[in-house]
């Protein structure tokens, strides 16, 4: 089964590095730089996993995830952030996100993220 991933990352270099890694791992990958564009892509594509940064231009990543989960409960969300103090709030927990869905930059080795994607897909839908 080919796993499709949407990456929401406003740092172009980071987004491209992640895209290259995940494509080499056999995933189908799209990278966008804003939450608004991500919402548009989620509306017309069936992504199994969305990896989102938190500090995005415009809408913040956790707000994006709240909105996206309301319409796309089958998509799994993983947070990739440089904010070392971030933890899930009660609302994201109530929507089904887990602490294991948060990764802090820099992630090394990147295989950890690949494993998390496979695990998230196998977990089933949030709702």
ZIHU-V543418 format. One line per field, one symbol per residue. ss: DSSP state (a for helix, b for strand, c for the rest). psi: psi as a letter, one per 40 degrees, with the letter a starting at -180 (. if undefined). burial: + if it has 9 or more other C-alpha atoms within 8 Angstrom, else -. Layout:
# ZIHU-V543418
ss: ???
psi: ???
burial: ???
This chain:
# ZIHU-V543418
ss: cccbbbbbcccaaaaaaaaaaaaacccbbbbbccaaaaaaaaaaccccbbbbccccccccaaaaaaaaaaaccccbbbbbbccccccccaaaaaccccaaabbbccccccaaaaaaaaaaaaccccc
psi: hhhhhhhhhehdddddddddddddeeihhhhieidddddddddeighdihhhidgihbhiddddddddddegeehihhhhiegeehiiidddddeeiideehihihhhiedddddddddddediid.
burial: --++++++++----++--+-+++---+++-+++++-+++--+----++++++++-+--+++--+++-++---+++++++++------+---++-+-+---++++--+----+-+-++--++----+-
